[in-house]
């Protein structure tokens, strides 16, 4: 299915609209946000009198090449206890960093069930052991002396999950065109040039939630780089069916969460999503009674989990934890501007 993004701003009677096309999607999914035209001035976070010199020119705390893992997630090379680098999946939907049993074996460490924790994932929860890790570092982004959950990885070759607990007050920027990831201290850092800036609410710890619209249905959308698919809850599906006055075609699909709990869903087409001034047309969402919506208190109203199936189709994607916003820069075709 061909999925297209568009971006536009309206000023009085004049409209500037640019259709931004993305690569054909091999996996189902979608991304949504609040409909309507957003006045860019409404989301400024720096004073209007700010001067160029107010922005510090700083090197990234962390910069590295990244390639997707087997299910399309962002891979982050990290050092653990001074060894590595080991490959971790960047997961903005996880409040805790997680390590695998294979990593503990490589480091000569052991886990303990005496200090077990409940690990939550998209499809369920599981009680897992923990292990004391002296230091996890991605450049200058560091976690020290942490009792971290120990769980198997979803994809081969992945040694853990790099969670949002390491990203407080950080600006995380992924350039999918060049395959680069940067993590910086967000203070006085310029936003991504040319990107649409979407205000977000910080909920459930460091979870980023944006207002969204799917086929004119207002929803809450969680930004989750740890999810392979974009997921919709039962309330959103019911609202869409009521809006269309008929059932949309669906295809069964299985979703495997970080806790390795398998849950069934239905793949269904959606016509339009908007994220601020960014629009996506003709894509799929996986609908189901997913555990994570109950966990976050989003099971009774229309809601989405925005996954990597669509995020990865952007040119550049950033999350700024200090400004509490996401920044979206779609890929531009040379012929889209009229």
Protein Blocks (a to p, Z undefined) as FASTA:
>chain_A
ZZdddddddehjbccdddddddddfbgcdddddedjddfklmccbdfklcfklpccdddf
bdcdddddfkopacddddeehiacddddddfkbcbdcddfklmmmnopacdfklgccddd
fkbccdddddddfbacehjaccehiacdddddfbghiabdcdfklmgoiacdddfknopa
cdddfehpacdehiacdddddeehjaccddddeehiacdddddfkbfbacddfklmmmmm
mmnopacdddddddddfkopacdddddddfbdcehjaccehiaddddddfklmmnopamb
ccddddfklmmmpmbdcddfklopadddddddfklpZZ
